[in-house]
Amino acid sequence: MNLPNKLSVLRILMIPVFAVLFYVEFPYHYTVSAAVFALAASTDFIDGYIARKYNMVTNLGKFLDPIADKVLVSTAFVLMLTVPEILSPLWGIAVAVILARELIVSGFRTVAASRNLVLAADKVGKIKTVFQDFSIVVLLVGGDFVSVSAINIVGLVLLGIAAFLTIVSGVNYIVKNRQVLKEEKKDR
């Protein structure tokens, strides 16, 4: 197993650590969980950089990397929705949009893989990920400083931008890769 794949596995292993730190109450536990989330999220950028720069892209990596990303982000959003001081239920709409897009894109990738097609991530999708990650970190830190509403407002603005970019990147992804949905011609 190469280094990028090890980093993806590490990201997956950090998810339960993040979840435990989120729920176990001690001073600034949301901030500590935000630090673990940020560290885990940073491995996404590091493993991708290493894999591309040193030509270490593998099928295992193509499988692990997006799964690790989606599970990390999904876990964070779902956990935050359980604490209304961090993310009120109304923001569940934005979270649902984000999760729906990830499932749709994963479905697209599955169909594409069955046809031996590789669907590359686009720039808007990468920017969307950055906004999602930053919104999660800021909202988590804001959970420890509920009296400082500016932190939460910044986190919600970032989440709103992330939700908007999620829609844009999802539509762009589907349009750009619509050939995946075309019926295959059968040999006669």
C-alpha positions, 0 to 999 in steps of 0.5 A: 500500500503506497503513501497516498492510500495510507493517508486515505486509510488514516482519514477513515480511521480519524473519523471515529476519533473525531466523533468521540471528541465531538460528543465527549464533553470537556472544555473546548471539545468542539474545537478539538474535534474541529482540529481533528477534522481539519487534520483528517481533511488535509490528508485529502489534499496531501494524498491527492498531491502525492499521488499525482506528482509521483504517479502513485495513482492506484485503483485502491486509491480511486476507491478509498479517497472519495469514500474517505472524503464523503464519510468524513464530511457526511459524519461531520454534518450529521453530528453537527445537526444533532446540536442545534447550537452548532447547526439548527435543523433548518440548515439540514436542507443545505446538508441534505443537498450536499449529501444528495449531490455526493450520492448522485456523483458516487452513482455516476462514478459507479456506472462509469466504472462499469463502463471502464470510464474514469470521471475526473473531479472538476475545479468547482468540485474541489472548491466546493470541498474547500468551502465544506471543510472550512464551514465545518471547522468554523461551525465546530469552533463556534460551538465552543463560543456560542456567545460569539455569534460572529463565528457561527455566522461566518460558518453559516455563510461558508456553508451556504456558499458550499451548498450553492457550489454543491449544486453548481458542481453537481449539475456541471458534473452531470452535464459534463458526463452525461454520456454515462447515462446513454444506453450502450449499443448492444452487439447483434 
